[in-house]
């Protein structure tokens, strides 16, 4: 009888670096799911409560920053996506991939409805994103 090798319990260096890069680039992408999952799991330990409070405080600080329309739009979509995914996972058993696809569809529809309710043209969001990309690539284009 053969035994399987022990399961690896630690994350790889690549996974840790990718997590850190996403956390630094766009904190709501990491902090929203973390706060949502922690809240759903009903934290009991001091460490879990501390993580929930820190994630929530960081989200509040991030939300208070002044940012272009495209960045705030991405934040809103991430919030809708996270909320829809957590509701699906908490209420319906099933495959995570299916939940992720449905959550992306729900988030996109909620985002479109939000733009319509706030009377923001999708072209304005697109223009804001184009300006961000142009400003970010300007120094590199001058090299050629």
Order of alpha helices (4+ residues) and beta strands (2+ residues): alpha-alpha-alpha-alpha-alpha-alpha
